[in-house]
Amino acid sequence: MNNTIIEKIFKHTKGFDTHIILNSTKGSLTRFGDNEISQNVSTSETRADVRIIRDGKIVKFIISRFSDDDIKIVVKKAVETLNVLKKAPFIPEPTRTEVKIDSKRYYDEKTANMSPSERAYCIKDILKFCKKTQRLSYGIVSNSEDEVVVANNIGLYQRYKATKINYEIIVNKNNAYGKAVGYSYKNDINFNSINEIAVKKSDMACSPVEIKPGRYTVIIEPLAFVEVFSFFSYLGFNALAYYENRSFASGNLGKKLFSEKVNVIDDPFDMPVMPFDLEGMPRERVVLVENGVLKNVVTDKKTSKLTGLPYTGNSIFEPNSHGAISLSLSMLPGKKTSDEIIADTDRALLVTDFHYTNPLKPKSLEITGMTRNGTYLVENGKIKKAVKNMRFTQSMVEALNNVEDISSDRKTLSEWIASISVPTVKIKNFNFSSGTEF
């Protein structure tokens, strides 16, 4: 079907340089709350993002109905728009590559076809347990399959097909919350282990004490760290922000900005992401930070030309206002386990989750947000008590310079359109600017 759609679009865009991103998505979700399944939903969508270029003019449009008549109508309107446009300041060159990709490495048929009863089976034990022990549970189990084809009318054809399963659970007992998550491309998630973590965190979160705002050593677990580390993906290591002097990277390539313990790569070969970008170019492994030294930013076609840096295969359908984005950001592991980091800590706050995170100052990646679903005081290597949630206001550039330890265990999590692999990170002088009311 997808090949037929692409050929139809090419037929109706003859005489143009045509680039197509055809995305087919099927997804299903089971939601539960108060220890009962409350919702089962399934969705499917196929859409084509199309770009046509002629005589230095460019227009992008979307097609979601694929009869010949429907395609003809949309293309006609796009051509009418193109004819009244001025010549574009930047025209992306049509992608030519000898590397042909048809990847199903991260596709699992059983995951794609999980039924509502199979999803219910995954959570039946925790629902029964929480009901029996006067706890409340909330969360989702979702599974999906995605197929992306990137093609142009000079022979480019790249295809990626993958599945995902995502599990999130929050356990509440007497307003003490604990959260845990699982994410994979196939159903190898250990639901019992994740449930045990959420229950344990909820139990530890009872009777929280209030502490004063200020700077604390923090041990940030992956679920929380991904919330702040993800901003590096599109605000920090972005070559357009670098070129326009909006990034901490501007003027700093080759300089030591972070703790020598920090090593960061964009690695499409180490996690379930497309091995090509939305221009159809094969992606590369890019070393971004090495022993604290900023080595590279990621580029697309436009920013590679603007900066003179190599094209890294990080385009997101050009032209656009976003620039290149790292879609497979990874902080490399350290030597200690998360438990060993806690055991070696005299005093710190252990953070399970952040939420409502937003950038205040993009260039320094000053982020604000709040703790959630379990924040604890660590003293003499042990988790002593829960603390009330707090708001943080912190430059993440400064925070990564203050990294004291990084765990050997990591989690790969889905964040926005990216996959991000993160460890537990211990950071000194992390700024909590105020308390909260919950």
Legacy VTK file of the C-alpha trace (Angstrom):
# vtk DataFile Version 3.0
C-alpha trace
ASCII
DATASET POLYDATA
POINTS 438 float
0.000 0.000 0.000
2.717 2.492 0.950
4.533 2.023 -2.350
1.283 2.620 -4.215
0.688 5.877 -2.334
4.199 7.101 -3.064
3.903 6.320 -6.768
0.568 8.151 -6.915
2.113 11.270 -5.364
5.048 11.142 -7.771
2.597 10.839 -10.682
0.800 14.026 -9.652
4.011 16.000 -8.957
5.827 15.421 -12.231
8.123 18.310 -13.130
9.004 19.036 -9.492
11.762 17.858 -7.197
9.547 15.839 -4.871
10.395 14.530 -1.398
7.961 12.377 0.599
7.845 11.215 4.208
5.122 8.586 4.489
4.299 7.667 8.090
1.889 4.879 9.048
1.103 4.468 12.734
-1.080 2.022 14.655
-1.379 2.259 18.398
-3.407 0.812 21.256
-3.568 1.790 24.905
-5.043 0.438 28.109
-5.482 2.994 30.865
-6.157 2.107 34.488
-7.037 4.135 37.564
-8.236 3.397 41.088
-7.230 -0.246 40.490
-9.560 -0.696 37.535
-9.138 -0.589 33.779
-10.925 2.553 32.653
-10.152 2.778 28.954
-9.099 0.793 25.898
-8.422 2.772 22.727
-6.867 2.064 19.343
-5.862 4.517 16.635
-4.342 4.319 13.191
-3.157 6.995 10.803
-1.304 7.263 7.526
-0.070 10.639 6.333
2.360 11.901 3.757
4.467 15.003 4.337
5.423 16.231 0.889
7.865 18.861 -0.363
7.949 20.114 -3.946
10.611 22.403 -5.403
10.794 24.204 -8.738
12.599 27.328 -9.985
14.051 28.099 -6.554
10.640 27.983 -4.875
9.567 25.476 -2.273
6.344 24.421 -0.552
5.523 21.697 1.984
2.101 20.139 2.509
0.331 17.125 4.034
-1.800 14.474 2.349
-3.966 12.179 4.479
-6.418 10.855 1.867
-4.928 8.936 -0.997
-7.345 8.495 -3.854
-6.120 9.961 -7.138
-8.725 12.713 -6.919
-7.777 13.632 -3.325
-4.065 13.762 -4.135
-4.728 15.798 -7.282
-6.724 18.415 -5.335
-4.066 18.833 -2.626
-1.208 19.016 -5.132
-3.088 21.573 -7.232
-3.495 23.858 -4.200
0.180 23.398 -3.316
1.252 24.357 -6.854
-0.973 27.448 -6.733
0.768 28.442 -3.499
4.194 27.734 -4.960
3.526 29.963 -7.976
2.956 33.067 -5.840
5.911 32.520 -3.528
9.238 34.301 -3.790
12.401 32.315 -4.304
13.454 30.619 -1.058
16.698 31.688 0.662
17.604 28.033 1.193
16.771 25.078 -1.011
17.703 21.624 0.328
19.506 19.554 -2.254
17.719 16.309 -3.190
19.199 13.451 -1.210
21.438 11.100 -3.119
22.959 8.175 -1.267
24.175 4.727 -2.203
23.196 3.414 1.234
19.809 1.709 1.020
18.085 0.977 4.328
15.138 -1.312 4.975
15.262 -1.832 8.715
13.015 -4.094 10.784
15.566 -4.601 13.537
13.194 -3.181 16.143
9.986 -4.747 14.907
8.224 -7.449 16.923
5.000 -8.856 15.515
3.655 -10.019 18.886
4.086 -6.535 20.307
2.397 -4.969 17.292
-0.622 -7.220 17.764
-1.065 -7.139 21.549
-4.765 -7.335 22.376
-6.637 -5.529 25.172
-6.814 -8.829 27.083
-3.043 -9.304 26.781
-2.426 -5.789 28.088
-4.885 -6.455 30.912
-3.018 -9.638 31.789
0.202 -7.617 32.225
-1.358 -5.517 34.995
-3.857 -7.853 36.647
-1.558 -8.796 39.540
-0.745 -5.211 40.554
-4.415 -4.190 40.376
-5.379 -7.073 42.682
-2.477 -6.371 45.046
-3.252 -2.656 45.354
-6.930 -3.319 45.967
-6.130 -5.912 48.625
-3.624 -3.644 50.439
-5.679 -0.412 50.331
-3.475 1.223 47.735
-4.493 2.918 44.507
-2.797 2.368 41.167
-2.858 4.475 38.004
-1.133 4.146 34.685
-1.035 2.919 31.110
0.119 0.002 28.999
0.470 0.903 25.330
1.776 -0.817 22.245
2.307 0.559 18.759
3.858 -0.057 15.381
5.264 2.612 13.086
6.448 2.490 9.514
8.322 5.419 7.986
9.285 5.603 4.322
11.426 8.482 3.056
11.522 8.727 -0.738
12.207 11.166 -3.544
11.713 11.085 -7.284
15.393 10.589 -8.113
15.571 7.145 -6.550
15.801 7.574 -2.778
13.829 4.976 -0.813
14.520 4.354 2.881
12.203 2.323 5.103
11.999 1.759 8.852
9.453 -0.363 10.688
9.394 -0.677 14.466
7.242 -1.469 17.464
7.085 -0.029 20.971
5.604 -1.022 24.285
5.370 1.451 27.122
4.357 0.878 30.740
3.841 3.561 33.378
2.503 3.028 36.877
1.924 5.289 39.858
1.040 3.763 43.226
-0.606 5.867 45.916
-1.143 5.036 49.551
-2.490 7.813 51.770
-1.259 10.452 49.284
2.249 9.007 49.193
3.133 8.411 45.558
5.682 6.215 43.814
6.271 5.862 40.093
8.118 3.452 37.807
8.227 2.916 34.049
9.264 0.413 31.412
9.914 0.886 27.699
11.016 -1.496 24.962
10.460 -2.412 21.345
9.210 -5.869 22.351
7.329 -7.330 25.282
10.341 -8.141 27.444
9.391 -5.680 30.173
9.548 -7.103 33.683
6.195 -5.856 34.952
6.625 -7.378 38.417
9.948 -5.636 38.966
8.528 -2.281 37.869
5.503 -2.724 40.118
7.720 -3.532 43.096
9.669 -0.320 42.551
6.511 1.792 42.408
5.091 0.186 45.567
8.373 0.561 47.437
8.709 4.205 46.460
5.137 4.899 47.548
5.739 3.267 50.921
8.949 5.274 51.424
7.123 8.501 50.501
4.798 8.498 53.510
4.995 11.295 56.110
7.263 13.631 54.093
9.120 16.366 55.921
9.571 19.906 54.687
13.086 21.166 53.968
14.252 24.663 53.151
14.983 25.745 49.589
18.669 25.940 48.755
21.471 24.102 47.024
21.710 20.384 47.654
23.618 17.413 46.381
21.085 15.408 44.384
20.943 11.855 43.086
18.670 12.055 40.047
17.245 8.777 38.796
16.716 8.151 35.041
12.999 8.949 35.010
13.749 12.414 36.397
17.026 12.980 34.574
15.527 12.348 31.140
13.153 15.263 31.757
16.020 17.757 31.945
18.619 16.016 29.783
16.203 15.963 26.831
16.516 19.750 26.490
20.084 19.215 25.283
18.604 17.358 22.311
17.018 20.332 20.589
18.286 23.420 22.448
21.882 22.489 23.185
23.491 20.223 20.601
21.490 21.832 17.788
23.708 23.327 15.055
21.171 26.052 14.196
21.107 27.260 17.810
24.914 26.995 17.762
25.138 29.096 14.575
22.662 31.708 15.845
24.447 32.036 19.197
21.476 30.624 21.106
23.259 27.559 22.493
25.815 26.968 25.218
27.833 25.354 22.399
28.215 28.677 20.548
31.909 29.537 20.493
32.730 26.628 22.793
33.567 23.662 20.552
36.721 22.051 21.870
36.338 23.546 25.364
35.800 21.709 28.633
32.329 22.709 29.829
31.337 19.752 31.981
32.703 17.341 34.549
35.274 14.967 33.084
32.902 12.145 34.076
30.416 13.315 31.423
30.463 11.591 28.023
27.574 12.096 25.628
26.938 10.650 22.174
24.192 10.664 19.587
24.079 6.969 18.765
21.379 5.641 16.409
22.902 2.153 16.571
22.436 1.683 20.328
18.670 2.178 20.725
15.412 1.758 18.820
15.417 4.779 16.486
15.467 5.258 12.734
18.938 4.740 11.229
18.274 7.540 8.713
16.933 11.076 9.072
13.835 12.603 7.502
15.848 13.664 4.463
16.723 9.990 3.974
20.401 10.366 4.857
21.998 7.556 6.884
22.663 8.692 10.423
26.056 8.590 12.087
27.343 8.050 15.596
28.410 11.491 16.803
30.589 12.106 19.871
29.119 15.238 21.466
30.977 15.395 24.784
34.149 13.497 25.645
35.468 13.617 29.208
33.638 16.908 29.707
34.944 18.499 26.492
32.366 19.695 23.952
33.321 17.984 20.694
30.439 18.399 18.242
26.897 19.493 17.556
24.470 17.681 15.253
23.728 19.100 11.802
21.193 18.946 9.014
21.642 20.017 5.393
21.188 23.738 6.057
23.313 24.021 9.170
26.069 21.892 7.710
26.413 24.530 4.991
26.089 27.457 7.384
28.674 26.160 9.861
30.986 24.178 7.607
30.565 21.203 9.929
29.999 17.694 8.553
26.411 16.623 7.877
25.586 14.155 10.670
22.200 12.913 9.416
19.955 14.775 11.870
17.509 16.526 9.531
13.845 16.752 10.440
12.318 17.550 7.008
13.828 20.732 5.718
13.381 23.654 5.598
12.198 24.214 9.163
12.747 26.619 12.033
14.007 23.968 14.476
17.332 22.935 12.997
18.990 19.599 13.606
17.849 17.487 16.559
19.554 14.615 18.324
17.090 11.736 18.247
19.241 9.151 20.048
20.941 11.034 22.843
22.951 8.870 25.216
24.977 9.635 28.340
27.594 6.942 28.720
27.631 4.922 31.963
29.967 5.231 34.916
31.383 2.473 37.113
29.121 2.333 40.178
25.578 1.032 40.336
22.824 3.393 41.447
22.689 1.595 44.798
26.447 2.002 45.251
26.188 5.729 44.549
23.553 6.039 47.277
25.664 3.947 49.668
28.682 6.219 49.077
26.758 9.436 49.765
26.866 11.280 53.091
23.878 13.522 52.431
21.742 14.167 49.344
18.246 14.320 47.949
17.152 11.324 45.879
14.790 12.383 43.066
12.465 9.911 41.331
10.681 12.182 38.865
10.475 15.773 37.590
7.413 17.319 35.974
6.291 20.649 34.461
9.844 21.195 33.286
10.342 24.264 31.102
13.341 26.263 29.876
13.791 29.753 31.303
17.101 30.654 29.646
17.736 28.439 26.617
21.376 29.398 26.138
22.452 28.201 29.589
19.673 25.602 29.650
18.292 27.052 32.847
15.316 24.805 33.547
12.554 24.999 36.106
10.235 22.256 37.287
9.119 20.298 40.319
9.887 16.986 41.935
7.180 14.347 41.941
6.329 10.738 42.824
8.965 10.237 45.480
11.710 12.551 46.783
13.848 11.305 49.660
16.616 12.370 52.004
19.761 10.231 51.878
22.022 10.302 54.945
25.077 8.181 55.644
24.463 6.007 52.621
20.836 5.181 53.427
17.440 6.524 52.374
16.135 7.977 55.632
12.844 9.730 54.971
10.633 11.345 52.355
10.693 15.090 51.771
7.951 17.302 50.396
8.129 18.213 46.737
10.173 21.220 45.729
10.619 23.478 42.721
14.060 23.626 41.131
15.572 26.374 38.984
18.887 25.212 37.614
21.221 25.709 34.663
21.806 22.232 33.285
25.126 23.364 31.818
26.236 24.200 35.350
24.677 20.971 36.649
26.665 18.774 34.249
29.802 20.605 35.331
28.935 19.641 38.908
28.470 15.923 38.237
30.134 13.839 40.949
29.087 10.354 39.838
27.281 8.492 37.060
25.765 5.042 37.421
26.681 1.969 35.410
22.997 1.063 35.024
20.944 3.049 32.532
17.416 3.236 31.161
16.385 3.944 27.591
13.219 6.025 27.592
11.030 7.531 24.914
10.932 11.313 25.105
9.070 13.410 22.523
10.237 11.991 19.141
13.558 10.779 20.518
14.912 7.793 22.403
17.226 8.833 25.218
19.494 6.594 27.286
20.273 7.971 30.742
21.925 6.786 33.973
21.399 7.886 37.543
23.446 11.047 38.062
24.828 12.563 41.267
25.189 16.356 41.107
26.400 18.815 43.730
24.972 22.307 44.384
21.665 21.682 42.612
19.369 24.644 43.206
15.902 24.217 44.708
14.303 27.642 44.532
11.124 27.046 46.546
8.836 24.511 48.121
5.434 23.409 46.803
2.038 22.825 48.341
1.906 19.076 47.676
LINES 1 439
438 0 1 2 3 4 5 6 7 8 9 10 11 12 13 14 15 16 17 18 19 20 21 22 23 24 25 26 27 28 29 30 31 32 33 34 35 36 37 38 39 40 41 42 43 44 45 46 47 48 49 50 51 52 53 54 55 56 57 58 59 60 61 62 63 64 65 66 67 68 69 70 71 72 73 74 75 76 77 78 79 80 81 82 83 84 85 86 87 88 89 90 91 92 93 94 95 96 97 98 99 100 101 102 103 104 105 106 107 108 109 110 111 112 113 114 115 116 117 118 119 120 121 122 123 124 125 126 127 128 129 130 131 132 133 134 135 136 137 138 139 140 141 142 143 144 145 146 147 148 149 150 151 152 153 154 155 156 157 158 159 160 161 162 163 164 165 166 167 168 169 170 171 172 173 174 175 176 177 178 179 180 181 182 183 184 185 186 187 188 189 190 191 192 193 194 195 196 197 198 199 200 201 202 203 204 205 206 207 208 209 210 211 212 213 214 215 216 217 218 219 220 221 222 223 224 225 226 227 228 229 230 231 232 233 234 235 236 237 238 239 240 241 242 243 244 245 246 247 248 249 250 251 252 253 254 255 256 257 258 259 260 261 262 263 264 265 266 267 268 269 270 271 272 273 274 275 276 277 278 279 280 281 282 283 284 285 286 287 288 289 290 291 292 293 294 295 296 297 298 299 300 301 302 303 304 305 306 307 308 309 310 311 312 313 314 315 316 317 318 319 320 321 322 323 324 325 326 327 328 329 330 331 332 333 334 335 336 337 338 339 340 341 342 343 344 345 346 347 348 349 350 351 352 353 354 355 356 357 358 359 360 361 362 363 364 365 366 367 368 369 370 371 372 373 374 375 376 377 378 379 380 381 382 383 384 385 386 387 388 389 390 391 392 393 394 395 396 397 398 399 400 401 402 403 404 405 406 407 408 409 410 411 412 413 414 415 416 417 418 419 420 421 422 423 424 425 426 427 428 429 430 431 432 433 434 435 436 437
